[in-house]
Amino acid sequence: MLTMFALAAAASAAQPEPPRTFRNWAMGYDNVHSCQALALPPEGYQEDPEAYLMLTLTRGARTNDPLRLSWDNEEEEPATLAVDGRVIERRATIGMALTPAMVDALKAGAAVSLTWSSGVQRSASLSGVSAALLAIDDVQGRVDTPTAAVRRGTRVMRATVPALPVIVRPSPSTAPPRTITADQAEAIIGPDNARCSYATAPVRPAAWRLDTRHSLVLIDHVCGNGAYNFFSTAMIVDETGRVTPARFETDPGMGPEGPPGNVIVNAGFMPENGMLEAYAKGRGIGDCGWSATYVWDGSRFALANQAMRPECRLRVGFISIWSTEVRETPAR
């Protein structure tokens, strides 16, 4: 089995929990206990992945939040939903709320299918869905309550939804960014990452303003990269010209284990919202790995969002494992 590397909790406030796999379903949740479960093609699946029914079950953490069903496939018109050939809904729509009877049918079945009016039909295995739903119930405090998907009871649900963390981003500046020279950039990343026979370009630092006192400099490594994961070093330049490594709340590189560094995998900076992206592929087709966005809070890049594709099984859907609200300091 090709399983993507697990996330380890960094020594910081943000501690995303990696998703868990239950046979042909993966389940995960974020820091406000919003949960997702994804249908996975069985191990060794050799058919066209477009023919597999890529189902997603989602549920918010509030008591009355329903379990919702959606799918990745392109057909968006209503479809007939069936479990083991028995119809349980004739006008299934993306994002529909499931009734307890529908949930019970999914738990008891071996396979679920959708059939559209065009005649196209796609199916997914239900092996593991009950365990994934029970894990959702456990995270959200629903076990033995009337709202549970799996083990219903009469206990009153008293789970508290965690507050969404808030990151305050400093007001951006219109001043030109501070930067460094190519020679400085090459010295920072070292000869192994800057000089090789297969380098396609010289080392060129790129800079953006973060606030009135700090600029971000990204130095792409022209050597030492993988086949589909490319690396950049992030540095901060202040108004005096002092250059220091950028600090991150969690590791933006390929090694989530250990303290955060300042080497980013598949980096991308969006100056319009101040977001710095990282994206690690578990293999070339990108069906497993993780993505994260960071935002500058005045002293470091705080983790804004993170998501994972936990299994290399042709599924491209992400499971959210960290969420925040980003606010901007009002301009003076």
ABEGO torsion letter per residue (X at the ends): XBBBBBBBBBBBABBBBBBBBBEABBBBBBAAGBBBBBBBBBBGBABBAAABBBBBBBBBABAABBBBBBBABABABBBBBBBGGBBABABBBBGBBBBAAAAAAAAABABBBBBBAAGBBBBBBABGAAAAAAAAAAAAGABGBAABAABBBABBBABBBBBBBBBBBBBBBABBBBBBBAAAAAAAAEAAAABBAABABBBBBBBBBABAABBBBBBBBABGBBAABBBBBBBBBBAAGBBBBBBBABBABABABEBBBABBBGBBBBAAAGBBBBBBBABAAGABEBBBBBBBAGABBBBABBBBBABBAGBABBBBABBBBBBBBBBX
